[in-house]
Amino acid sequence: MTEDRIRDNSLNVLSKRKIILFKVIGIVIVPLLIVLFAELCLRLFHYGDNLNLFIEAPNDARYWMMNPDASKRYFTNQTIATNGNKELFAKVKAPNTIRIFVLGESTTIGYPYFHNGSFHRWLQYRLMHTYPDKNFEIINLSLTAVNSYTVLGFAREVVNYQPDAVLIYSGHNEFYGAMGVGSTQAISGNPHLVNFILRLREFKLVQLFSHLYQSIGKLAAKNAGNGESRMQLMVNSEQIPYKSDLYNRGIEQFKYNMNETVKLFNDHHVPILLSNLVSNEKDLKPFIDIQPNNSNHSIFESNYKLGLKAYQDKDYSLAAKYLQAANQPYNGSALCNYYLGKSAYAQSNYPLAKACFDKAQSLDALRFRAPEELNEVVAKLCNQYPYAHLVNTKAVFEAQADNHIIGNELMTDHVHPNLKGYAIMSDVFYQQLKKTHVLPREGDEMTFDQLSRQMPLTKVDSLAGDYRIANLKTKWPYNEAAKDTITAKSVEQQLAYAAVFNNENWATTTDNLYSYYISQNNLQAAKKVVEGVVLEYPTREEVYEKPAMLNARLNDLEGAAFYFRKSFDIAPSFDKARYIFVLYLDLDKPALAMPYIDYAIANNQSSFNLNEVKRQAEQVIQLQKNLNGASDVNKLNQIAACYLRMNNKIAASKYIQKVLQIDKQNAEALAMLPKTEIKTAN
C-alpha cells in the first residue's frame, strides 16, 4: 500500500515536471525558434541592410571601403541617414603603411567644402610630401548629423583593422545628432539602452519591424520631403536650457560614449588623438534666448532694450551700463550676455568680452554649439588613459584669432572652420602625431607655410563652400535674407554652382575644371586640380600621371619625380622607371635613380643599353663621394663628362657652369659646353 502511494506520488511529481517543461517549451523555446527561423529566412532572402562599417570595394577586391549603409543603424528615419567618404584601404596592410582612421561629424568631414577642404586632406597632402617613401592610408569615417554614438559604434569595428592611430573630433552634434537626447532620432536618454538597441539593429527581424513602423507613419521623425533643412529635421527639442535635465543628459551621453571609445582603443594600445572643440564665439549671436518669466521680466526687458539701442548707436559704454543693469535681476539671457561681449570688445576689453561670449554660448538654448563641459570631458579622458593624447585645437585657434576670441576670421558659420581654419586644424593634429611618435623621425618636413601655399585647393573648392554656407544661412535657424554672393558668371562659379545646387558629382566637376584650365594654357591651375584628384583617389596609379607630366612641363622636376614614384609604387612599369631615373639624373641625384635603373634593366623593353647608363651613374656617385670641395675642377669635369655620356645635358651643364665659375678659361669645360645645348624645334 505504502509502495503504491509512493509510486503514485512519484508519477504525480514527474507529471508536474513534464507540464512545467512543456509550458517552458511552449512559452519560451517555441517562440525563440520561430524568431530564429524568421531571422534565418530574412537572411536567406537578403532582406534589409548590411550595417557593417566596411565592405569590399566594388571595383577592386584588394581594398575595403566605408559601407554607404553603415549610418542607417543610427537613424530611426532612414530617409535622412547620411553618407560619408569612399576612401579605400588595403585588405592586406603593407609593411611601409601608416594607417590612420578619422572619426567625427560634419566638421571632421570638412563641411562646407568636403573633399580637399577637410582637415584630413590637408594632413594627407603634408604627410605624403614629408615622407615620400611611406604609404599613408587616412580613412575618414565621419558623417554629418551624427554624434558620439556613431563614434563609439564605428570604433568597435575600426579597432579590428590595424589602426596606427585614430583621430577624433566630435561633440557639436551631441544634442541633435542621431540618437542625441534632443534629436528627432532619439530612442532613449540612457546610453546603455541606446547602445544595446543599436546592436540589436544588426538583426534582420529588428530591421523588418523598424521598416514596418516607419512605413505606417508612426515614427516621431519629421518627413524629409517637406523642404526643411537637415538641421531642422534633426531637432526635436528646440529649447534645452542651461543645466536642465536634458542638458545634463547630453553631457552624460557624451561622457559615457567617449569614455567607452577611448578605453577600447587604449586597451588595444592604439594611440587616440582626441581634439577639443571650437566654435564661433564672437561673430554669431545666440540662436534662442530664454527670457525671464517672473516679476523681473519688465526690469530686464526695459534695460535690455535700452542697452541694445545704445549698442546699435555705437555708444558702447552706455550699452554696457544698461546691459549690466539688465543682467542684475536676470542673468540667464544669452543675447544680453552676447551684446555685453560685443560692447566690451568694441571698447578693447577683450578678457571681459571673452567671458561674456562664453556665457552667451552656454546660455544659447538651441544646442548647435558644444558646451564647454564637453571640452572638459575630452581633457579628463586624455589625462586618464595613457594612449589618449589631447589635440588642443581650441588653444591654437584662439592664438590665431583676432584678439584671441574665435570669430569669422576662422569660421564659416557656428561651428565649421573656413579653409584657413581647416589648415590650422590639420597642423594641430600633425604636431600631435609627431609628439606621439606615430610618424617616422626622419623626413624633409613640409612646413605649414609651404602647405598653405601648395595645398591643391581650387577656386571651385572655395566657391562651393561659400555657396553652401550662403544657402545654409537662408534657412532655419539663421533665416537670413538671401545675399547676392551666389553668382554663376565665370567658369569656376558655374562649376561651383552646379556642384552645390545641381548635385553635380565631384569627379565630373574636376574633369571640367581641368579641361577648362588646359584650354586656357593655365598649367599651374590645372596642376592643382589633378593634384587634388590624387588626394581623392590615392590608390589609383593612373591619377598620378597627370600631375607628374604637368610638373615636368612646368620644369618642376622634383614634383614630376614624386608623382611618377607614387604611381610606380602602386603599379611598376618599365616606362615609369625610365621616367623616374631620367628625372633623378637631371636633378643630379644618381643614388635615387639607381633602383629605377636596376628595374628598367631587369624589365628592358627598349633598344637602349641601360647597363652603360648604370655604369656612368655609378661613376658619378663615386666621384661625388670623392669630391675634394667645391673647387675640385678635375672631378667636376669628370662628372660632367659622365653625364654627357648618358646624354644628360641638364646635369652636365650644371657641372660645367661650376667649373667655369672657378676657371673661365678651362679648356675641358669649354670643349664640353656646346654639347649641352638643347635644340628646340622652330
C-alpha positions as CSV (number, residue, x, y, z in Angstrom):
1,M,0.0,0.0,0.0
2,T,2.8,2.3,1.0
3,E,4.8,1.4,-2.1
4,D,1.8,2.1,-4.4
5,R,1.3,5.5,-2.7
6,I,5.0,6.3,-3.2
7,R,4.8,5.3,-6.8
8,D,1.7,7.4,-7.4
9,N,3.4,10.4,-5.8
10,S,6.4,10.0,-7.9
11,L,4.3,9.8,-11.0
12,N,2.5,13.0,-10.0
13,V,5.8,14.8,-9.5
14,L,7.0,13.6,-12.9
15,S,3.8,14.7,-14.5
16,K,4.1,18.1,-12.9
17,R,7.6,18.4,-14.2
18,K,6.6,17.4,-17.7
19,I,3.8,20.0,-17.6
20,I,6.3,22.7,-16.4
21,L,8.7,21.6,-19.1
22,F,6.0,21.7,-21.8
23,K,5.0,25.1,-20.6
24,V,8.6,26.3,-20.8
25,I,8.9,24.9,-24.3
26,G,5.6,26.5,-25.3
27,I,6.2,29.8,-23.8
28,V,10.0,30.3,-24.3
29,I,11.6,27.8,-26.7
30,V,8.9,27.7,-29.4
31,P,8.7,31.5,-29.8
32,L,12.5,31.6,-29.8
33,L,12.7,29.0,-32.5
34,I,10.1,30.9,-34.5
35,V,12.1,34.1,-34.2
36,L,15.3,32.3,-35.2
37,F,13.5,30.8,-38.2
38,A,12.2,34.2,-39.2
39,E,15.7,35.7,-38.9
40,L,17.2,32.9,-41.0
41,C,14.6,33.3,-43.7
42,L,15.1,37.0,-43.9
43,R,18.9,36.5,-44.2
44,L,18.3,33.8,-46.8
45,F,16.4,36.2,-48.9
46,H,18.9,39.0,-48.2
47,Y,16.3,41.2,-46.6
48,G,17.4,44.5,-45.1
49,D,20.8,46.2,-45.0
50,N,24.3,45.2,-44.3
51,L,25.2,47.5,-41.5
52,N,28.9,46.6,-41.2
53,L,31.2,49.6,-41.2
54,F,33.3,48.3,-44.1
55,I,32.5,46.5,-47.4
56,E,34.8,45.3,-50.2
57,A,35.4,48.0,-52.7
58,P,33.1,47.3,-55.7
59,N,35.7,47.6,-58.4
60,D,38.8,46.3,-56.6
61,A,38.7,43.3,-54.3
62,R,42.1,44.2,-52.8
63,Y,40.5,47.1,-50.8
64,W,38.0,47.9,-48.1
65,M,35.8,51.0,-48.1
66,M,33.2,52.5,-45.8
67,N,29.8,51.0,-46.3
68,P,27.3,53.6,-47.6
69,D,24.6,51.9,-45.4
70,A,26.6,51.9,-42.2
71,S,24.9,55.1,-40.9
72,K,21.4,53.5,-41.1
73,R,22.0,51.8,-37.8
74,Y,21.9,55.2,-36.1
75,F,18.8,56.8,-37.8
76,T,15.2,55.8,-36.9
77,N,14.1,57.7,-40.0
78,Q,16.5,56.2,-42.6
79,T,15.4,58.6,-45.3
80,I,17.6,61.2,-43.7
81,A,20.6,58.9,-43.0
82,T,23.8,60.4,-44.2
83,N,26.7,59.0,-46.3
84,G,30.4,59.5,-45.9
85,N,33.6,59.3,-48.0
86,K,34.6,56.3,-50.1
87,E,38.3,56.2,-49.1
88,L,39.9,52.8,-49.8
89,F,42.4,51.0,-47.7
90,A,44.2,47.7,-48.4
91,K,42.9,44.4,-47.0
92,V,46.5,43.3,-46.5
93,K,48.3,46.1,-44.8
94,A,51.7,46.7,-46.4
95,P,54.8,46.9,-44.2
96,N,55.6,50.5,-45.0
97,T,52.0,51.7,-44.4
98,I,50.8,54.1,-41.7
99,R,47.0,53.6,-41.3
100,I,45.1,56.4,-39.7
101,F,41.3,56.5,-39.1
102,V,39.3,59.7,-38.6
103,L,36.1,59.7,-36.6
104,G,33.6,62.6,-36.1
105,E,30.9,64.7,-37.6
106,S,30.3,67.4,-40.2
107,T,33.4,69.5,-39.1
108,T,35.5,66.3,-39.3
109,I,34.3,65.5,-42.9
110,G,35.1,69.1,-44.0
111,Y,31.7,70.8,-44.3
112,P,31.1,73.1,-46.2
113,Y,34.0,72.3,-48.5
114,F,34.2,68.5,-48.2
115,H,36.9,66.7,-50.3
116,N,40.2,68.5,-50.2
117,G,38.9,71.2,-47.9
118,S,38.7,68.9,-45.0
119,F,41.5,68.9,-42.4
120,H,42.4,65.2,-43.0
121,R,43.2,66.0,-46.7
122,W,45.5,68.9,-45.6
123,L,47.1,66.4,-43.3
124,Q,47.3,63.7,-46.1
125,Y,49.0,66.1,-48.5
126,R,51.5,67.2,-46.0
127,L,52.4,63.6,-44.8
128,M,52.8,62.2,-48.4
129,H,55.2,65.0,-49.2
130,T,57.1,64.9,-45.9
131,Y,57.5,61.2,-46.0
132,P,57.5,60.2,-49.7
133,D,58.8,56.7,-49.0
134,K,55.8,55.9,-46.7
135,N,52.3,54.9,-47.7
136,F,49.7,56.8,-45.7
137,E,46.2,55.4,-45.5
138,I,44.0,58.1,-44.0
139,I,40.4,56.9,-43.9
140,N,37.8,59.5,-42.8
141,L,34.7,57.7,-41.4
142,S,32.9,60.9,-40.4
143,L,29.3,61.7,-41.2
144,T,27.1,64.7,-40.9
145,A,24.2,64.7,-38.4
146,V,25.8,62.1,-36.1
147,N,27.4,62.2,-32.7
148,S,29.3,60.1,-30.1
149,Y,27.0,57.1,-30.6
150,T,28.4,56.7,-34.1
151,V,31.9,57.4,-33.0
152,L,31.6,54.5,-30.4
153,G,29.9,52.2,-32.8
154,F,32.4,52.7,-35.6
155,A,35.3,52.4,-33.1
156,R,34.2,48.9,-32.2
157,E,34.9,47.9,-35.8
158,V,37.8,50.1,-36.5
159,V,39.9,48.6,-33.8
160,N,40.0,45.3,-35.7
161,Y,41.6,46.9,-38.8
162,Q,45.1,47.5,-37.7
163,P,45.0,51.3,-37.0
164,D,48.3,53.0,-36.2
165,A,46.3,56.0,-34.8
166,V,42.8,57.3,-34.6
167,L,41.9,61.0,-34.8
168,I,38.6,62.1,-33.2
169,Y,36.9,65.5,-33.4
170,S,33.3,65.1,-32.1
171,G,30.8,66.9,-29.8
172,H,28.9,69.6,-31.6
173,N,26.1,67.2,-32.5
174,E,25.7,65.7,-29.1
175,F,22.2,67.0,-28.5
176,Y,20.7,66.9,-32.0
177,G,22.8,64.3,-33.9
178,A,21.3,60.9,-34.5
179,M,20.3,59.3,-31.1
180,G,21.0,62.6,-29.4
181,V,18.9,63.5,-26.4
182,G,17.2,66.4,-28.2
183,S,17.0,64.8,-31.6
184,T,14.1,63.6,-33.6
185,Q,16.1,60.4,-33.9
186,A,16.3,59.8,-30.2
187,I,15.0,56.5,-28.8
188,S,16.1,56.8,-25.1
189,G,18.1,59.0,-22.9
190,N,20.1,56.1,-21.4
191,P,23.4,55.5,-23.2
192,H,23.4,51.8,-22.1
193,L,20.0,51.2,-23.5
194,V,20.6,53.1,-26.7
195,N,23.8,51.2,-27.4
196,F,22.0,47.9,-26.7
197,I,19.3,48.8,-29.2
198,L,21.9,49.9,-31.8
199,R,23.4,46.4,-31.6
200,L,20.1,44.8,-32.0
201,R,19.7,46.6,-35.3
202,E,22.1,44.1,-36.8
203,F,19.3,41.6,-36.8
204,K,17.1,41.5,-39.9
205,L,13.9,40.9,-37.9
206,V,14.6,44.2,-36.0
207,Q,15.1,45.9,-39.3
208,L,11.9,44.5,-40.6
209,F,9.9,45.8,-37.6
210,S,11.7,49.1,-37.9
211,H,10.8,49.4,-41.6
212,L,7.2,48.5,-40.9
213,Y,7.0,51.0,-38.1
214,Q,8.3,53.7,-40.4
215,S,6.1,52.8,-43.3
216,I,2.9,53.2,-41.4
217,G,3.9,56.7,-40.3
218,K,4.3,56.1,-36.6
219,L,7.9,57.4,-36.4
220,A,8.5,60.6,-34.4
221,A,10.9,61.8,-37.1
222,K,9.8,64.6,-39.4
223,N,9.1,64.0,-43.1
224,A,12.3,64.5,-45.0
225,G,10.4,65.7,-48.1
226,N,8.9,68.9,-46.7
227,G,11.7,71.2,-47.7
228,E,13.2,71.6,-44.2
229,S,16.9,71.8,-43.8
230,R,18.7,68.8,-42.3
231,M,19.4,70.9,-39.2
232,Q,15.7,71.4,-38.7
233,L,14.8,67.8,-39.4
234,M,17.1,66.6,-36.7
235,V,15.8,68.9,-33.9
236,N,13.1,67.8,-31.6
237,S,13.7,69.9,-28.5
238,E,14.4,73.5,-29.7
239,Q,15.0,74.7,-26.2
240,I,17.4,72.9,-24.0
241,P,18.1,75.3,-21.1
242,Y,21.5,75.5,-19.5
243,K,21.9,72.9,-16.7
244,S,18.4,71.5,-17.4
245,D,17.8,67.7,-17.1
246,L,18.0,67.3,-20.8
247,Y,21.2,69.4,-20.9
248,N,22.8,67.2,-18.3
249,R,21.7,64.0,-20.0
250,G,23.5,65.2,-23.2
251,I,26.7,65.8,-21.2
252,E,26.5,62.3,-19.6
253,Q,25.8,60.7,-23.0
254,F,29.0,62.2,-24.4
255,K,31.0,61.3,-21.3
256,Y,29.8,57.6,-21.5
257,N,30.3,57.1,-25.2
258,M,33.6,58.8,-25.4
259,N,34.9,57.0,-22.4
260,E,34.0,53.7,-23.9
261,T,35.6,54.7,-27.2
262,V,38.9,55.8,-25.7
263,K,39.0,52.9,-23.3
264,L,38.6,50.5,-26.3
265,F,41.5,51.9,-28.2
266,N,43.6,52.3,-25.1
267,D,43.1,48.6,-24.2
268,H,44.4,47.7,-27.7
269,H,47.3,50.1,-27.4
270,V,46.2,52.3,-30.3
271,P,47.1,56.0,-30.0
272,I,44.0,58.2,-29.9
273,L,44.3,61.8,-30.8
274,L,41.3,63.5,-29.2
275,S,40.6,67.1,-30.1
276,N,38.7,69.6,-28.1
277,L,36.1,71.7,-29.9
278,V,36.0,75.2,-31.4
279,S,33.0,77.3,-32.4
280,N,32.2,80.8,-33.4
281,E,32.1,82.9,-30.2
282,K,32.5,86.5,-31.3
283,D,30.5,86.8,-34.6
284,L,27.5,84.5,-34.0
285,K,24.7,85.7,-31.8
286,P,22.8,83.0,-29.9
287,F,20.0,81.3,-31.8
288,I,17.4,81.0,-29.0
289,D,17.3,83.2,-25.9
290,I,15.3,82.3,-22.8
291,Q,13.6,85.3,-21.3
292,P,12.6,85.7,-17.7
293,N,9.1,84.6,-16.8
294,N,8.8,86.2,-13.4
295,S,8.4,89.6,-11.8
296,N,11.9,90.6,-13.0
297,H,10.8,90.5,-16.7
298,S,9.8,94.1,-17.0
299,I,13.0,95.4,-15.3
300,F,15.2,93.1,-17.5
301,E,13.3,94.0,-20.7
302,S,13.5,97.7,-20.3
303,N,17.2,97.8,-19.6
304,Y,18.0,95.2,-22.3
305,K,16.1,97.3,-24.9
306,L,17.9,100.5,-23.9
307,G,21.2,98.6,-23.9
308,L,20.6,97.2,-27.4
309,K,19.6,100.6,-28.8
310,A,22.8,102.1,-27.3
311,Y,24.8,99.3,-28.9
312,Q,23.2,99.9,-32.3
313,D,24.0,103.6,-31.9
314,K,27.6,102.6,-31.2
315,D,27.6,104.1,-27.7
316,Y,29.3,101.1,-26.2
317,S,29.9,102.5,-22.8
318,L,26.2,103.3,-22.3
319,A,25.2,100.0,-23.8
320,A,27.4,98.1,-21.3
321,K,25.8,100.1,-18.4
322,Y,22.2,99.2,-19.4
323,L,23.0,95.6,-20.3
324,Q,24.8,95.1,-16.9
325,A,21.7,96.5,-15.3
326,A,19.5,94.0,-17.2
327,N,21.8,91.2,-16.0
328,Q,21.3,92.1,-12.4
329,P,17.7,90.8,-11.9
330,Y,18.1,88.0,-14.5
331,N,21.5,86.7,-15.8
332,G,20.1,83.9,-17.9
333,S,19.8,85.8,-21.2
334,A,22.1,84.6,-23.9
335,L,21.5,87.7,-26.0
336,C,22.1,90.1,-23.2
337,N,25.5,88.5,-22.4
338,Y,26.3,88.4,-26.1
339,Y,25.8,92.1,-26.6
340,L,27.7,92.8,-23.4
341,G,30.6,90.9,-25.0
342,K,30.2,92.9,-28.2
343,S,30.2,96.2,-26.2
344,A,33.3,95.1,-24.3
345,Y,35.1,94.0,-27.5
346,A,34.3,97.4,-29.1
347,Q,36.0,99.0,-26.1
348,S,39.0,96.7,-26.4
349,N,38.2,95.0,-23.1
350,Y,38.9,91.6,-24.6
351,P,39.1,89.5,-21.4
352,L,35.6,90.7,-20.4
353,A,34.4,90.2,-23.9
354,K,35.7,86.6,-23.9
355,A,33.9,85.9,-20.6
356,C,30.6,87.3,-21.9
357,F,30.8,85.4,-25.2
358,D,31.5,82.1,-23.4
359,K,28.5,82.7,-21.1
360,A,26.3,83.6,-24.0
361,Q,27.2,80.4,-25.8
362,S,26.4,78.4,-22.6
363,L,23.0,80.0,-22.3
364,D,22.1,79.6,-26.0
365,A,19.1,77.2,-25.7
366,L,19.5,75.8,-29.2
367,R,22.4,73.4,-28.7
368,F,24.2,73.5,-32.1
369,R,27.5,74.6,-30.4
370,A,29.0,72.2,-27.9
371,P,29.1,73.5,-24.3
372,E,32.5,73.9,-22.6
373,E,31.7,70.8,-20.4
374,L,32.5,68.6,-23.4
375,N,36.0,70.0,-23.7
376,E,36.4,69.3,-20.0
377,V,35.4,65.7,-20.7
378,V,38.0,65.4,-23.5
379,A,40.7,66.8,-21.3
380,K,39.9,64.4,-18.5
381,L,39.9,61.4,-20.8
382,C,43.4,62.4,-22.1
383,N,44.6,62.5,-18.5
384,Q,43.0,59.2,-17.6
385,Y,44.2,57.0,-20.5
386,P,47.9,56.8,-21.4
387,Y,47.2,56.2,-25.2
388,A,44.9,59.2,-25.4
389,H,46.5,62.5,-26.4
390,L,44.9,65.9,-26.3
391,V,44.8,67.8,-29.5
392,N,44.4,71.4,-28.3
393,T,42.7,72.8,-31.3
394,K,40.9,75.4,-29.3
395,A,44.1,76.9,-27.9
396,V,45.7,77.2,-31.3
397,F,42.5,78.7,-32.8
398,E,42.4,81.3,-30.0
399,A,46.1,82.1,-30.6
400,Q,45.4,82.7,-34.3
401,A,42.0,84.5,-33.8
402,D,41.7,88.3,-33.6
403,N,42.4,89.3,-30.0
404,H,42.2,85.6,-29.1
405,I,38.5,85.3,-29.5
406,I,37.3,82.9,-32.3
407,G,35.1,84.5,-34.9
408,N,34.6,84.8,-38.7
409,E,38.3,85.1,-39.4
410,L,38.5,81.3,-38.8
411,M,34.9,80.1,-39.1
412,T,32.2,80.0,-41.8
413,D,29.2,79.7,-39.5
414,H,28.5,78.5,-36.0
415,V,31.0,75.5,-35.8
416,H,32.6,74.9,-39.2
417,P,36.0,76.3,-39.9
418,N,36.9,78.1,-43.1
419,L,39.8,76.9,-45.3
420,K,42.4,78.7,-43.1
421,G,40.7,77.1,-40.0
422,Y,40.9,73.6,-41.5
423,A,44.5,74.2,-42.4
424,I,45.3,75.1,-38.8
425,M,43.3,72.2,-37.5
426,S,45.4,69.8,-39.7
427,D,48.6,71.3,-38.3
428,V,47.5,70.8,-34.7
429,F,46.8,67.1,-35.4
430,Y,50.1,66.8,-37.3
431,Q,52.1,68.2,-34.4
432,Q,50.5,65.8,-32.0
433,L,51.1,62.9,-34.4
434,K,54.8,63.8,-34.3
435,K,54.8,64.0,-30.5
436,T,53.2,60.6,-30.1
437,H,55.8,59.1,-32.4
438,V,53.2,57.8,-34.8
439,L,55.2,59.4,-37.6
440,P,58.8,58.5,-38.5
441,R,61.6,60.6,-37.1
442,E,63.2,61.3,-40.4
443,G,61.6,63.3,-43.1
444,D,62.2,66.5,-45.1
445,E,59.3,68.3,-43.4
446,M,56.8,70.3,-45.4
447,T,56.3,73.4,-43.3
448,F,52.9,74.9,-42.5
449,D,53.7,77.9,-44.8
450,Q,54.6,75.5,-47.6
451,L,51.4,73.5,-47.0
452,S,49.4,76.7,-47.1
453,R,50.9,77.8,-50.4
454,Q,50.9,74.4,-52.1
455,M,47.7,72.6,-50.9
456,P,45.8,71.7,-54.1
457,L,42.7,73.7,-53.5
458,T,40.9,75.3,-56.4
459,K,38.6,78.3,-56.8
460,V,35.8,75.9,-57.2
461,D,36.5,74.3,-53.8
462,S,36.4,77.7,-52.2
463,L,33.4,78.9,-54.0
464,A,31.4,75.7,-53.4
465,G,32.0,76.2,-49.7
466,D,30.9,79.8,-49.9
467,Y,27.7,78.9,-51.8
468,R,26.8,76.1,-49.3
469,I,27.2,78.5,-46.4
470,A,25.2,81.3,-48.1
471,N,22.4,78.8,-48.8
472,L,22.5,77.4,-45.3
473,K,22.1,80.8,-43.7
474,T,18.8,81.4,-45.6
475,K,17.3,78.5,-43.7
476,W,16.4,77.8,-40.1
477,P,17.8,78.7,-37.6
478,Y,19.6,81.5,-39.3
479,N,16.7,82.7,-41.5
480,E,18.9,85.4,-43.1
481,A,17.8,87.2,-46.3
482,A,19.3,85.7,-49.4
483,K,22.5,87.5,-50.5
484,D,23.9,88.4,-53.9
485,T,27.1,86.4,-53.2
486,I,25.9,83.4,-55.2
487,T,26.7,84.1,-58.8
488,A,27.5,82.0,-61.8
489,K,29.3,84.2,-64.3
490,S,32.9,82.8,-64.5
491,V,33.5,79.2,-65.4
492,E,34.7,78.5,-61.8
493,Q,31.5,80.0,-60.5
494,Q,29.3,78.0,-62.9
495,L,31.0,74.7,-61.9
496,A,30.7,75.5,-58.2
497,Y,27.1,76.4,-58.6
498,A,26.4,73.1,-60.4
499,A,28.2,71.2,-57.7
500,V,26.2,72.8,-54.9
501,F,22.7,73.3,-56.4
502,N,22.5,70.8,-59.2
503,N,24.3,68.0,-57.3
504,E,27.0,67.6,-60.0
505,N,29.4,65.0,-58.8
506,W,32.9,65.9,-57.8
507,A,34.7,63.9,-60.4
508,T,32.7,65.5,-63.2
509,T,33.3,68.9,-61.8
510,T,37.1,68.4,-61.5
511,D,37.3,67.0,-65.0
512,N,35.5,70.0,-66.4
513,L,37.7,72.4,-64.4
514,Y,40.9,70.6,-65.6
515,S,39.7,70.8,-69.3
516,Y,39.0,74.5,-68.9
517,Y,42.4,75.3,-67.5
518,I,44.2,73.3,-70.1
519,S,42.2,75.1,-72.8
520,Q,43.5,78.4,-71.3
521,N,47.0,77.0,-71.0
522,N,46.9,77.7,-67.3
523,L,49.1,74.8,-66.4
524,Q,49.6,75.9,-62.7
525,A,45.9,75.9,-62.1
526,A,45.4,72.6,-64.0
527,K,48.2,71.0,-61.9
528,K,46.3,71.9,-58.7
529,V,43.2,70.2,-60.0
530,V,44.9,66.9,-60.7
531,E,47.0,67.0,-57.5
532,G,43.6,67.3,-55.8
533,V,42.4,64.2,-57.7
534,V,45.3,62.3,-56.2
535,L,44.1,63.0,-52.7
536,E,40.6,61.8,-53.6
537,Y,41.8,58.6,-55.2
538,P,45.2,57.8,-53.8
539,T,45.0,54.0,-54.6
540,R,44.7,54.6,-58.4
541,E,48.0,54.6,-60.1
542,E,46.8,56.4,-63.2
543,V,45.8,59.6,-61.3
544,Y,49.4,60.3,-60.5
545,E,50.5,60.6,-64.1
546,K,48.8,63.9,-65.0
547,P,50.4,65.9,-62.1
548,A,53.7,64.2,-63.0
549,M,53.5,65.3,-66.6
550,L,52.3,68.8,-65.7
551,N,55.1,69.3,-63.2
552,A,57.6,68.2,-65.9
553,R,56.1,70.8,-68.3
554,L,56.4,73.4,-65.6
555,N,60.1,72.4,-65.1
556,D,59.3,71.2,-61.6
557,L,61.4,68.0,-61.9
558,E,61.1,67.2,-58.2
559,G,57.4,67.3,-58.4
560,A,57.4,65.2,-61.6
561,A,59.6,62.6,-60.0
562,F,57.5,62.5,-56.8
563,Y,54.2,61.7,-58.7
564,F,55.9,59.2,-61.0
565,R,57.3,57.4,-58.0
566,K,53.9,57.2,-56.3
567,S,52.4,55.7,-59.5
568,F,55.3,53.3,-59.8
569,D,54.8,52.1,-56.2
570,I,51.3,51.1,-57.0
571,A,51.9,49.6,-60.4
572,P,55.6,49.4,-61.5
573,S,56.4,49.5,-65.2
574,F,59.4,50.0,-67.5
575,D,58.2,53.3,-68.8
576,K,57.6,54.8,-65.3
577,A,61.0,53.5,-64.1
578,R,62.7,55.2,-67.2
579,Y,60.9,58.5,-66.5
580,I,62.0,58.4,-62.8
581,F,65.6,57.6,-63.3
582,V,65.9,60.2,-66.1
583,L,64.4,62.9,-63.8
584,Y,66.7,62.0,-60.9
585,L,69.7,62.1,-63.2
586,D,68.5,65.5,-64.4
587,L,68.3,66.5,-60.8
588,D,71.8,65.2,-60.2
589,K,70.5,62.6,-57.7
590,P,72.1,59.4,-59.2
591,A,71.7,57.5,-55.9
592,L,68.0,57.9,-56.0
593,A,68.0,56.9,-59.7
594,M,69.7,53.6,-59.2
595,P,66.8,51.4,-58.0
596,Y,64.8,52.5,-61.1
597,I,67.8,51.9,-63.4
598,D,68.0,48.4,-62.0
599,Y,64.3,47.8,-62.5
600,A,64.5,49.2,-66.1
601,I,67.4,46.9,-66.9
602,A,65.5,43.9,-65.5
603,N,62.4,44.8,-67.5
604,N,64.1,46.4,-70.5
605,Q,61.6,46.9,-73.3
606,S,63.8,49.2,-75.4
607,S,66.9,49.0,-77.6
608,F,68.9,51.3,-75.2
609,N,72.0,49.9,-73.5
610,L,70.9,50.7,-69.9
611,N,73.9,48.9,-68.5
612,E,76.1,51.7,-69.7
613,V,73.7,54.3,-68.1
614,K,74.1,52.4,-64.8
615,R,77.9,52.3,-65.1
616,Q,78.1,56.0,-65.7
617,A,75.7,56.7,-62.9
618,E,77.8,54.6,-60.5
619,Q,80.8,56.6,-61.6
620,V,79.0,59.9,-60.8
621,I,78.1,58.6,-57.4
622,Q,81.7,57.6,-56.6
623,L,83.1,60.9,-58.0
624,Q,80.6,62.9,-55.8
625,K,81.8,61.0,-52.8
626,N,85.4,61.8,-53.6
627,L,85.0,65.5,-54.4
628,N,87.6,67.5,-52.7
629,G,85.5,70.5,-52.1
630,A,83.5,72.7,-54.5
631,S,86.7,73.8,-56.3
632,D,87.8,70.3,-57.4
633,V,87.7,71.2,-61.1
634,N,89.1,67.9,-62.3
635,K,86.4,65.8,-60.7
636,L,83.7,68.3,-61.6
637,N,84.7,67.9,-65.3
638,Q,84.7,64.1,-64.9
639,I,81.2,64.2,-63.6
640,A,80.1,66.4,-66.4
641,A,81.7,64.0,-68.9
642,C,79.8,61.1,-67.3
643,Y,76.5,62.9,-67.7
644,L,77.3,63.7,-71.3
645,R,78.0,60.1,-72.0
646,M,74.4,59.4,-70.7
647,N,73.2,62.2,-72.9
648,N,72.1,64.1,-69.8
649,K,72.7,67.7,-70.9
650,I,70.9,69.3,-67.9
651,A,73.1,67.7,-65.2
652,A,76.2,68.0,-67.4
653,S,75.6,71.8,-67.9
654,K,75.3,72.2,-64.1
655,Y,78.8,70.9,-63.5
656,I,80.3,72.7,-66.5
657,Q,79.0,76.0,-65.2
658,K,80.5,75.2,-61.8
659,V,83.9,74.7,-63.4
660,L,83.6,77.9,-65.5
661,Q,82.7,79.9,-62.4
662,I,86.1,78.8,-60.9
663,D,88.1,78.9,-64.1
664,K,86.5,80.8,-67.0
665,Q,89.2,79.6,-69.5
666,N,89.0,75.9,-68.5
667,A,89.6,74.2,-71.8
668,E,88.0,70.9,-70.9
669,A,84.8,72.6,-69.7
670,L,84.7,74.9,-72.7
671,A,85.0,71.9,-75.1
672,M,82.1,70.2,-73.4
673,L,79.9,73.3,-73.3
674,P,78.5,73.2,-76.9
675,K,77.4,69.6,-76.3
676,T,74.9,70.7,-73.6
677,E,72.9,72.9,-75.9
678,I,69.3,71.7,-76.1
679,K,67.9,72.2,-79.6
680,T,64.3,73.3,-79.8
681,A,62.0,73.0,-82.8
682,N,61.3,76.2,-84.7
